[in-house]
Amino acid sequence: MKIKLTEKQKEALRKKMKEFALRKLDEFKAKSDAQEARRNTLDQELKNG
Amino acid sequence: MAKIFSENFESNDLGLYNVSSSDATITTSSDQAHSGTYSLKCDITSNDGSCELNFLGRDGLGEFYMRFWVYFDSDLTDDMGDGDSVYLFYTFDAGYTTSPLMITLLDSGGDDYIAVAYDDWNGSLWANLPATDTWHCIEVYYKQHDTDQGEVKFWLNGVLQDEAIGVDSGSAEIGHFWFGAPDTTSVTAAVYLDDIVIDSSKYIGTGYHVSQDGATGSPYHT
């Protein structure tokens, strides 16, 4: 079965992915510098919409 | 054959896992079970609730078969409207930069589907959502490749639904796995998971129950 999502739908789903990753990084307290950097990048991307 | 992970929740103990929840509860439960007495119950009690158990994929997992049984009650599909989703399975690479593989129940245009998404939703495989209030078997084969040699296959109740061969299936191997209801929108309902198996090289199918290893007639092991 082929379902074509619009780019707008895909972007909405990717935004949820980023929100999920941000929650997990916050939950794990971003234990490494790399995780902290990724957390900050995701936070900024989501703020920028 | 190399079994990487299996869980049937018959220990009635989630202590081995990182477990978290928000506006939801995650427990072992005897309300429903695909085999034995217990399954994993993910009860979403408020809109946008989430609950999941997590484990880490060693140094990164780039190829595997994964199979689990899922039971969702009709309240779930009754609540879902266009664009709403209930994730059953989520992954990220070790650095949280990409989500190579996800499985979600999704309402698109008023119709409900199971979607297996790969490479940050750049690709996806689909099936119509089957009947509620009964158990269904979901199996996925995933082979990570970041240009054109990736593969993703999706079986529902032992029947191949869709496949993507020779594709970009994701830019990194999987480092983190979450099962349960790790992300939801606009539903209050319960989802149950049972008999989860991940194997590095072999199709698992519908017949095998976790703990059947070596049993006569176990179709996966023999």
Interface residues (C-beta under 8 A of the other chain):
Chain A: M1 K2 I3 L5 Q9 K10 A12 L13 R14 K16 M17 E19 F20 A21 K24 L25 E27 A34 Q35 R38 R39 L42
Chain B: S20 N54 G83 S85 Y90 F92 G95 Y96 T97 S99 M102 S108 Y113 A115 A117 D120 W121 N122 S124 L125 W126 A127 N128 Q161 D162 H176 P182 D183
